[in-house]
Amino acid sequence: MTDKTLQLLLASDHPSACEAPPGFDYVDAMRRVKALVPALERIVGHELAVDESVQDASYFTDVVCYRDTVAEHLGAVRVPLIRIVFSSFGDLFTVVFAEELDQATVADTISAAANAGFAFVPADKLDEPYTGDNPHLKGTTWFTRFFCYL
């Protein structure tokens, strides 16, 4: 992880809050994400679903495009084509499940969210151990800290 990424994560951390920092404005945060969705849909070329029922997590919403696949013993399974996860901390976001999309589409998606005031953290950097000050999250990863159900 670069020093710049670690500094961003540490600056967004909170020593005792796990799900959202004090003063987090959920309504405004959701408004900002929903305002971004039409641009993201144009970039990705698919309709995106906004999850408005996230609870007990360190993120407040994700924006997902699903593709249906058939698994031999499971029947139809919904697999994300792309998932953009928005943390409750520091306006952070990350992108996962985008391997099937071309690099330009992923880069444009990241740029659009960044231009809307969100701060991108590469998902592969979030697998490193959490080194922040919150004692409740010791032994987890940075992904858990900012982008996961707790």
VOGU-3710 file (C-alpha; in Angstrom, 3 decimals, decimal comma):
1> mtdktlqlll> 0,000/0,000/0,000  1,328/3,454/-0,800  1,867/6,030/1,908  -0,764/8,233/0,246  -3,402/5,467/0,394  -2,548/4,630/3,995  -2,750/8,326/4,939  -6,211/8,542/3,315  -7,412/5,467/5,220  -6,010/6,649/8,537
11> asdhpsacea> -7,495/10,138/8,043  -10,914/8,563/7,399  -10,732/6,251/10,407  -12,438/6,904/13,745  -11,072/5,574/17,056  -14,418/4,354/18,402  -17,164/4,552/15,733  -17,538/1,373/13,691  -20,574/1,883/11,424  -20,476/5,656/10,814
21> ppgfdyvdam> -18,605/8,612/12,251  -20,419/11,089/14,485  -22,407/13,535/12,377  -22,596/11,283/9,307  -25,461/12,603/7,153  -27,011/9,484/5,631  -29,722/11,391/3,741  -27,223/13,700/2,056  -24,825/10,847/1,306  -27,603/8,822/-0,371
31> rrvkalvpal> -28,694/11,914/-2,322  -25,157/12,316/-3,660  -24,916/8,663/-4,697  -28,348/8,662/-6,354  -27,413/11,824/-8,278  -24,322/9,997/-9,562  -26,144/6,846/-10,704  -27,357/8,109/-14,138  -23,779/8,991/-15,126  -22,536/5,617/-13,894
41> erivghelav> -25,263/3,812/-15,850  -24,209/5,626/-19,047  -20,592/4,647/-18,458  -21,266/1,013/-17,562  -24,024/0,606/-20,138  -26,314/-1,199/-17,707  -28,960/-0,349/-15,145  -27,575/-0,126/-11,616  -29,358/-1,006/-8,389  -28,842/1,170/-5,292
51> desvqdasyf> -29,035/-0,681/-1,983  -31,004/1,457/0,479  -31,203/-1,144/3,247  -27,600/-1,544/4,400  -27,397/-1,871/8,187  -24,731/-2,933/10,673  -21,970/-2,112/8,203  -19,097/0,300/7,735  -20,547/1,350/4,373  -23,918/2,951/3,730
61> tdvvcyrdtv> -24,739/1,795/0,211  -23,499/0,061/-2,858  -24,412/0,454/-6,493  -24,496/-2,839/-8,370  -25,088/-4,199/-11,849  -25,996/-7,879/-11,739  -25,735/-10,449/-14,479  -27,640/-13,690/-14,247  -25,700/-16,895/-14,664  -26,700/-20,522/-14,411
71> aehlgavrvp> -24,941/-22,683/-11,865  -25,417/-26,398/-12,396  -26,768/-27,225/-8,919  -28,036/-23,792/-7,890  -30,106/-22,700/-10,877  -30,044/-19,017/-11,767  -27,560/-17,034/-9,697  -27,161/-13,253/-9,637  -23,495/-12,361/-9,929  -22,285/-8,763/-9,792
81> lirivfssfg> -20,779/-7,413/-12,991  -19,637/-4,349/-11,071  -20,147/-3,230/-7,488  -19,312/0,290/-6,334  -19,250/0,466/-2,537  -19,566/3,784/-0,658  -18,162/3,949/2,872  -19,762/5,859/5,712  -16,285/7,244/6,430  -14,320/9,890/4,573
91> dlftvvfaee> -16,381/9,808/1,353  -14,394/6,691/0,440  -15,470/4,314/-2,307  -14,078/1,217/-3,965  -14,947/-0,910/-6,990  -15,184/-4,706/-6,933  -16,337/-7,422/-9,344  -15,308/-5,373/-12,384  -12,947/-7,912/-13,971  -15,263/-8,539/-16,936
101> ldqatvadti> -15,432/-4,838/-17,828  -12,793/-3,162/-19,958  -10,241/-0,981/-18,185  -11,560/2,244/-19,761  -15,060/1,605/-18,382  -13,702/0,965/-14,901  -11,451/4,045/-15,091  -14,374/6,213/-16,266  -16,528/4,862/-13,424  -13,855/5,761/-10,889
111> saaanagfaf> -13,395/9,214/-12,440  -17,125/9,958/-12,352  -17,387/9,090/-8,653  -14,203/11,011/-7,859  -15,532/14,047/-9,739  -18,655/13,823/-7,547  -16,471/14,274/-4,460  -15,814/10,666/-3,456  -12,293/9,358/-2,764  -11,261/6,132/-4,513
121> vpadkldepy> -9,390/3,359/-2,744  -8,312/0,375/-4,893  -9,928/-2,811/-3,592  -6,685/-4,778/-3,795  -5,095/-2,370/-1,285  -7,873/-2,991/1,238  -6,924/-6,614/1,907  -4,041/-5,469/4,098  -4,406/-5,682/7,900  -6,227/-2,829/9,592
131> tgdnphlkgt> -3,677/-0,677/11,435  -5,973/2,075/12,702  -6,821/2,969/16,283  -10,311/1,469/16,639  -9,927/-1,437/19,116  -13,151/-3,090/17,913  -11,661/-3,621/14,451  -8,226/-4,949/15,357  -7,507/-8,199/13,551  -9,592/-7,219/10,497
141> twftrffcyl> -8,640/-5,677/7,158  -9,058/-2,189/5,758  -11,858/-3,603/3,576  -13,782/-4,659/6,677  -13,073/-1,312/8,299  -14,691/0,734/5,541  -16,659/-1,501/3,149  -18,155/-4,505/4,938  -20,933/-5,729/7,199  -19,668/-5,827/10,767
//
